[in-house]
Amino acid sequence: MGYLTAYFDGKEIPVRIIKVNRNLTPNISNKMQEIESVSGAEFVYSKYKEKSITIEYMIQNRTARDLSEFRRNTPGIVYSNEPKKLIFSDEPNLYYNAILDGEAKLDEEYLQSTGTLTFLVPDGLAHSTVEKVFPALPNADGILETVIANKGTEAVPVSYEIVHNHENGYIGIVSEYGVMQYGYIEEPDTEVRRKSQVLINYKNAADFSGMAVNTGKIIPPKIPQNGSFKTVTVDGKTWLALDDPGNNPTYYAGASKCITLPADSGGHVGAKNFKFQIRVLFETGLITQTGIIYIALADSEGKEIAMMNLQKYTTGNNTAECYMHADTGLKCYKCVRWEPGYWSVTNKDRGLIAIHKHGGLFEFTFGGQKYPIQYDALAEKEVSQVIILLGQYKNRGNRGNLVSRMYVREMMFQSDAVNYVYDIPNRYREGSVCMVDGETSRFYVDGVPSLEDERKGTKYFLIPPGETKVLFTHSDFSDPPPTITARIREAYL
């Protein structure tokens, strides 16, 4: 029979456990209230507090060096400045959010030493490492429904993933314990469809072939457009990439793609209020590499309305910049610096950037964060064309000097025909993924925090032990309905 083993933050605690006291329950406290002239007391409520777990252990220390190494190395395993996962080998599917409490004792003896470790569990619970999944299916009335079975002993938060299979403006989550609502309940179908329309929806590199090459009028004249493009494949997905950057001895040069927006369903070309997004991959392999992804949205005369450019021109460090502009110069802009390495915010599937315009309010999204800029001088201006330039800095070429992965794909432009975003029912486009994080009580759209979508009265409810029915509602015009999945991790006293 093997000995009991404990793991803290994924690392094995290098001891032979003699005894562990996890207790049957956390510290339970009962509130009583005395009533004048009545014997005894009246029960008010009961609650549990934190929990302590004490480990008595033994180690073999055949040499003084063995003992010294244990004394110096083990504290780095068991100590942390915040609770971490504590797992015991006899219950590998459960963990405690625990933190070392008090003094970790070691009684040193010749050949064999003993000691104790005490961990504090602030919430008093053991949590399941296994996430249980509950898909929503239409019930007899055609309403999406799931029954969440919580076989633990404590109420737990629920997370929901909503994948939209059609445009949608509203999500409702209902149970006997509360209601959560996001977006707005739909207006009449025809009115909804006039308010918002996707004009461009590229999925892969081939879709960009509909854009004109090296004809963009809105790129500053000092950036020659004399390069060329190619297609690359990363993890089975095709991306538009720079093949030949062209040349320019004084500034950037590259290749551009430009398109005039197609007319909307009413025959109008241009959008005053819109949502634009594109996925980028910007990853260096060497700190000396340079390059630029320049994205501009312009009016019918070629005047820039909104721009984002991701650029790296430094060769002495691995620092890149994302500039976000709401005009043709640097009057209204924000700049974010980041390190474009392997774990960059623009690597893998994380690189979704976006520009929203609602009147004079511009919202730029980069690295999962929103950066608003208010520029009322452009409130009535319409965007009519989109241009993308991939380039290189000062004649540096692309043989090892160009950013290793500097690609784009998945470009979308949606025209919104109202003056403010909150009245747009079909705010969630086909393919968009919404996430309700039960642990943090936050709502995300395509990975971006979107707390403004949360409606007043929303209550993030817990699921108690037993079975709980949860219903989901959405806009009537959203057909087929979203694919919805609920997820919980059970918890035990």
C-alpha positions in Angstrom: 0.0 0.0 0.0 1.4 3.4 -1.0 1.8 6.2 1.5 -0.5 9.3 1.4 1.0 12.1 -0.6 0.2 15.8 -0.7 0.7 18.3 -3.6 0.7 22.1 -3.2 0.4 24.3 -6.2 1.2 21.2 -8.4 4.4 20.3 -6.5 4.8 17.2 -4.3 5.5 18.0 -0.7 8.6 15.8 -0.1 7.5 14.1 3.2 6.1 10.8 4.4 2.7 11.7 5.9 2.1 10.0 9.2 -1.3 11.6 10.0 -3.5 14.2 8.4 -6.4 15.9 10.1 -8.8 17.3 7.6 -11.7 17.4 10.0 -15.2 16.3 9.1 -16.5 19.9 8.6 -15.1 23.4 8.8 -15.5 25.4 12.0 -19.3 25.8 12.4 -20.8 28.7 14.2 -24.4 29.0 15.4 -26.1 32.3 16.1 -28.6 32.2 19.0 -30.8 35.0 20.4 -32.2 35.1 23.9 -35.8 36.2 24.3 -36.7 38.1 27.5 -38.8 36.0 30.0 -38.5 32.9 27.8 -36.2 30.0 28.8 -33.6 28.8 26.4 -32.7 30.7 23.3 -34.0 31.1 19.7 -32.0 29.8 16.8 -31.1 32.6 14.3 -28.7 31.1 11.7 -25.8 28.8 11.3 -22.6 29.3 9.2 -19.3 27.7 8.7 -15.9 29.5 8.9 -12.4 28.7 7.7 -11.0 25.2 8.0 -7.6 24.0 9.2 -5.7 21.0 7.8 -2.8 19.6 9.9 -0.3 17.3 8.4 2.1 15.3 10.7 5.0 14.1 8.7 8.3 12.2 8.9 11.4 12.4 6.8 14.5 10.1 6.5 17.7 12.1 7.0 20.6 9.7 6.8 23.0 12.5 6.5 23.3 16.1 7.7 23.1 17.2 4.0 19.7 15.4 3.6 18.3 17.4 6.5 19.8 20.7 5.3 18.4 20.3 1.8 15.0 19.5 3.2 15.1 22.5 5.5 16.1 24.9 2.7 14.0 23.5 -0.2 10.7 22.6 1.4 9.6 26.1 2.5 9.7 27.2 -1.2 7.2 24.4 -2.0 4.7 24.9 0.9 4.8 28.8 1.2 2.8 31.2 -0.9 1.4 34.7 -0.4 -2.1 33.6 -1.5 -4.2 30.4 -1.4 -3.1 27.7 -3.8 -4.5 24.2 -4.6 -3.7 21.6 -2.0 -4.4 18.0 -3.2 -4.1 14.7 -1.3 -3.4 11.4 -3.2 -6.4 9.6 -1.6 -8.8 12.2 -3.1 -7.1 13.2 -6.4 -10.3 14.7 -7.8 -10.6 17.3 -5.0 -8.5 20.3 -4.0 -8.5 22.9 -1.2 -7.7 26.5 -1.8 -5.2 26.6 1.1 -2.4 28.7 2.5 0.3 27.7 5.0 -0.7 29.0 8.5 1.5 29.5 11.5 5.0 28.0 11.9 5.9 25.0 9.8 7.5 22.8 12.5 10.5 20.5 12.2 11.8 18.4 15.1 15.3 17.3 14.0 16.5 13.9 15.1 19.3 11.7 14.0 18.3 9.6 10.9 14.6 10.4 11.2 12.9 13.8 11.8 9.3 14.7 12.3 7.2 17.8 12.0 3.8 19.4 11.3 2.4 21.6 8.6 -0.9 23.5 9.1 -2.8 24.8 6.1 -5.7 27.3 6.4 -8.6 26.9 4.0 -10.4 30.3 4.0 -13.6 29.1 2.3 -13.7 25.9 4.3 -14.4 23.7 1.3 -13.0 21.0 -0.9 -13.5 21.7 -4.6 -13.8 19.2 -7.5 -11.0 19.2 -10.1 -13.5 17.8 -12.6 -15.8 20.3 -14.4 -19.3 18.9 -15.0 -20.9 19.9 -18.3 -24.6 20.3 -18.9 -25.7 21.2 -22.5 -29.0 23.0 -23.0 -31.6 21.4 -25.3 -35.1 22.5 -26.4 -37.9 21.4 -24.0 -41.5 20.5 -25.0 -42.2 24.2 -25.4 -39.2 24.8 -27.6 -37.3 26.7 -24.9 -33.7 25.9 -24.3 -33.3 24.1 -21.0 -30.8 22.2 -18.9 -31.0 20.4 -15.5 -27.8 20.9 -13.5 -27.1 18.1 -11.1 -25.0 19.2 -8.2 -23.9 16.1 -6.2 -21.7 18.1 -3.9 -22.7 19.3 -0.4 -22.5 23.1 -1.1 -24.0 25.6 -3.5 -21.6 26.5 -6.3 -21.3 29.1 -9.1 -22.2 28.3 -12.7 -20.4 29.4 -15.8 -22.2 29.5 -19.2 -20.8 29.4 -22.7 -23.2 30.8 -25.4 -22.1 30.2 -29.0 -24.3 32.2 -31.4 -25.5 30.4 -34.5 -27.3 33.5 -35.8 -27.4 37.2 -35.0 -28.9 37.7 -31.6 -29.6 40.7 -29.4 -30.5 39.2 -26.0 -29.6 36.4 -23.6 -31.7 35.5 -20.5 -30.8 32.9 -17.9 -33.6 31.9 -15.5 -33.9 29.6 -12.5 -35.8 29.6 -9.3 -32.8 31.2 -7.6 -32.4 34.3 -9.9 -32.4 35.8 -13.4 -29.4 37.0 -15.5 -30.0 39.2 -18.6 -27.6 40.6 -21.2 -28.3 42.8 -24.2 -31.9 43.9 -25.0 -35.1 42.0 -25.8 -35.7 42.3 -29.6 -37.8 45.0 -31.3 -39.8 44.0 -34.5 -37.8 41.8 -36.8 -37.6 44.1 -39.8 -36.6 47.1 -37.6 -33.9 45.0 -36.0 -32.3 44.0 -39.2 -32.2 47.5 -40.5 -30.4 48.7 -37.4 -27.3 46.5 -37.8 -25.8 44.8 -40.9 -22.5 42.9 -41.4 -20.9 44.3 -44.6 -17.6 42.4 -44.6 -17.1 39.0 -43.0 -13.8 37.4 -44.0 -12.8 34.1 -42.3 -9.5 33.1 -43.8 -6.7 34.4 -46.0 -8.4 33.6 -49.3 -11.3 36.0 -48.5 -8.9 39.0 -48.6 -8.5 38.4 -52.4 -11.5 40.7 -52.9 -9.4 43.7 -51.7 -7.4 45.8 -54.1 -3.6 45.6 -53.8 -1.4 48.6 -53.2 -4.1 51.2 -54.1 -4.9 52.6 -50.6 -5.1 56.4 -50.6 -5.1 56.9 -46.8 -1.6 55.5 -46.1 0.8 58.5 -45.4 2.7 59.2 -48.7 6.0 58.5 -46.9 5.0 54.8 -46.7 5.5 53.3 -50.3 3.2 50.5 -51.2 5.5 48.4 -53.4 5.5 45.1 -51.6 3.5 41.9 -52.1 1.5 39.3 -50.0 1.5 35.6 -49.5 -0.6 33.0 -47.5 0.8 31.1 -44.6 -0.8 28.3 -42.5 -0.5 28.2 -38.7 -2.2 25.4 -36.7 -4.4 24.6 -39.7 -5.6 28.2 -40.2 -4.6 30.3 -43.2 -3.3 33.9 -42.6 -2.5 36.8 -44.9 1.2 37.6 -44.6 3.8 39.9 -46.1 6.0 38.2 -48.8 8.1 41.1 -50.2 8.1 44.3 -48.0 9.3 46.4 -50.9 11.8 49.2 -50.0 12.1 52.6 -48.4 15.4 53.9 -47.0 13.8 56.5 -44.6 10.6 54.9 -43.2 8.3 51.9 -43.5 7.4 50.2 -46.8 5.1 47.3 -47.4 2.0 45.9 -49.2 -1.5 47.1 -48.7 -5.1 45.8 -49.2 -7.9 48.2 -49.7 -11.7 47.9 -50.1 -14.6 50.3 -50.4 -17.5 49.1 -48.2 -20.3 47.4 -50.1 -23.7 49.2 -50.0 -26.0 48.2 -47.2 -29.5 46.8 -47.7 -30.8 50.4 -48.1 -28.3 51.1 -50.9 -26.2 53.4 -48.8 -22.3 53.3 -48.8 -20.7 54.3 -45.6 -21.2 53.8 -41.8 -21.4 56.5 -39.1 -21.6 53.9 -36.3 -19.9 50.6 -36.8 -18.0 47.7 -35.3 -14.7 46.6 -37.0 -12.6 43.7 -35.9 -9.7 41.6 -37.2 -7.5 38.9 -35.8 -3.8 39.5 -35.8 -0.7 37.4 -35.0 2.3 39.5 -34.1 5.2 37.5 -32.7 8.9 38.1 -32.8 11.5 35.3 -33.0 14.5 37.7 -32.3 14.6 41.0 -30.5 16.1 42.6 -33.5 13.1 42.0 -35.7 10.9 44.9 -36.9 7.6 45.4 -38.7 4.2 47.0 -38.8 0.5 46.1 -39.2 -1.3 49.3 -40.1 -5.1 49.3 -40.2 -7.0 52.4 -41.2 -10.7 53.2 -41.7 -11.4 56.2 -43.9 -14.2 58.3 -45.4 -15.0 58.5 -49.1 -12.3 61.2 -49.7 -9.6 59.0 -48.1 -9.4 60.9 -44.8 -8.6 58.7 -41.9 -11.4 58.4 -39.3 -9.9 55.7 -37.1 -6.7 53.8 -37.1 -4.8 51.1 -35.2 -1.1 50.3 -36.0 0.9 47.6 -34.3 4.6 48.3 -34.8 8.1 47.4 -33.7 11.0 49.5 -34.9 13.4 49.0 -32.0 16.2 46.5 -32.4 17.7 46.7 -28.9 14.8 45.3 -27.0 11.6 43.3 -27.6 9.1 46.1 -27.2 6.2 46.8 -29.6 3.6 49.5 -29.6 -0.1 49.6 -30.5 -1.2 53.1 -31.5 -5.0 53.8 -31.5 -6.1 57.0 -33.3 -9.4 58.7 -33.6 -8.2 61.3 -36.1 -5.6 61.8 -38.8 -2.8 62.8 -36.5 -1.9 62.4 -32.8 -4.5 64.7 -31.3 -6.6 61.9 -30.0 -4.7 58.7 -29.5 -3.7 56.0 -27.0 -0.6 53.9 -27.0 0.0 50.5 -25.4 3.4 48.9 -25.3 3.8 45.1 -25.0 6.3 42.3 -25.5 5.5 40.4 -28.7 7.0 37.1 -27.7 5.5 33.6 -27.7 3.1 34.4 -24.9 2.1 37.7 -26.3 -1.5 39.0 -26.2 -1.4 38.9 -30.0 -0.3 35.3 -30.3 -2.4 32.2 -31.1 -6.1 32.9 -30.8 -5.8 35.8 -28.5 -5.1 38.5 -31.0 -8.6 39.9 -31.7 -8.4 43.7 -32.1 -11.5 45.9 -32.7 -12.6 49.5 -33.3 -16.2 50.6 -32.4 -17.6 54.0 -33.2 -20.8 55.3 -31.8 -21.2 59.0 -32.6 -18.1 60.7 -31.2 -17.2 57.8 -28.9 -14.5 55.4 -30.2 -13.7 52.2 -28.4 -10.5 50.4 -29.3 -9.9 46.8 -28.1 -6.4 45.4 -27.8 -5.1 42.5 -25.6 -8.6 41.9 -24.1 -8.8 45.5 -22.8 -11.0 48.4 -24.1 -9.5 51.9 -24.6 -12.2 54.6 -25.2 -11.5 57.9 -27.0 -14.1 60.7 -27.2 -13.7 62.9 -30.3 -16.9 64.7 -31.1 -15.5 66.4 -34.2 -15.9 63.1 -36.0 -19.3 62.2 -34.6 -21.1 62.6 -37.9 -18.3 61.3 -40.1 -18.8 58.0 -42.0 -16.3 55.3 -42.8 -16.4 54.2 -46.4 -13.2 52.2 -46.9 -10.9 49.8 -45.0 -7.1 49.5 -45.7 -4.6 47.1 -44.2 -0.8 47.5 -44.7 1.8 45.0 -43.6 5.3 46.5 -43.8 8.9 46.6 -42.8 11.1 49.3 -41.3 13.7 51.2 -43.3 14.8 48.8 -46.0 15.5 46.0 -43.5 14.0 43.3 -45.8 12.4 40.1 -44.5 15.3 37.7 -44.1 15.4 37.3 -40.4 14.7 41.0 -39.8 11.0 41.0 -40.3 8.7 40.0 -37.3 8.6 36.2 -37.6 4.8 36.0 -37.4 3.0 39.2 -38.6 -0.3 38.0 -40.1 -4.0 38.9 -40.3 -7.3 36.9 -40.8 -11.0 37.0 -39.8 -11.9 40.6 -40.7 -15.4 41.8 -40.0 -17.1 45.2 -40.5 -20.7 45.7 -39.2 -22.6 48.9 -39.9 -24.9 50.1 -37.1 -27.5 52.6 -38.2 -28.4 54.1 -34.8 -26.7 56.8 -32.8 -25.8 54.7 -29.7 -24.8 51.1 -29.3 -27.2 50.2 -26.5 -30.2 50.3 -28.7 -28.9 47.7 -31.2 -30.8 44.5 -30.6 -28.6 42.2 -32.7 -25.4 43.0 -30.9 -24.1 39.4 -30.9 -23.2 38.3 -34.5 -23.2 34.8 -35.8 -20.2 32.9 -34.5 -19.7 35.3 -31.5 -19.1 33.6 -28.2 -20.4 35.0 -24.9 -19.2 33.7 -21.6 -20.7 34.1 -18.1 -18.0 33.5 -15.6 -19.8 32.4 -12.4 -16.6 32.6 -10.3 -16.0 36.3 -10.9 -19.6 37.3 -11.8 -18.4 38.8 -15.1 -19.7 38.7 -18.7 -17.5 38.4 -21.7 -18.1 38.8 -25.5 -15.4 37.1 -27.6 -13.1 37.2 -24.6 -13.5 40.9 -23.9 -15.2 42.0 -20.6 -18.6 43.5 -21.5 -20.2 44.5 -18.2 -22.2 47.2 -20.0 -24.3 44.4 -21.6 -25.5 43.3 -18.2 -29.1 44.5 -17.4 -30.2 45.9 -14.2 -31.5 43.3 -11.8 -29.2 40.6 -13.0 -28.4 38.2 -10.1 -25.5 35.7 -10.4 -27.1 32.8 -8.6 -25.6 29.6 -7.1 -26.7 26.1 -7.8 -27.4 24.2 -4.5 -27.0 20.4 -4.0 -29.6 18.5 -6.0 -31.1 19.2 -9.4 -31.9 22.7 -10.6 -33.7 23.5 -13.9 -32.3 26.5 -15.8 -34.0 28.0 -18.8 -32.5 30.2 -21.5 -34.2 32.8 -23.7 -32.9 34.7 -26.7 -34.2 37.1 -29.5 -37.0 35.6 -31.5 -35.2 36.3 -34.8 -32.2 34.3 -33.6 -32.8 31.1 -35.6 -31.1 28.7 -35.2 -30.8 29.3 -31.5 -27.5 29.6 -29.7 -25.6 26.6 -28.5 -25.4 26.9 -24.7 -23.5 24.9 -22.2 -23.5 25.2 -18.4 -20.4 24.1 -16.3 -19.9 23.6 -12.5 -17.3 22.3 -10.2 -18.9 20.6 -7.2 -17.8 21.6 -3.6 -17.9 19.6 -0.4 -17.7 20.5 3.4 
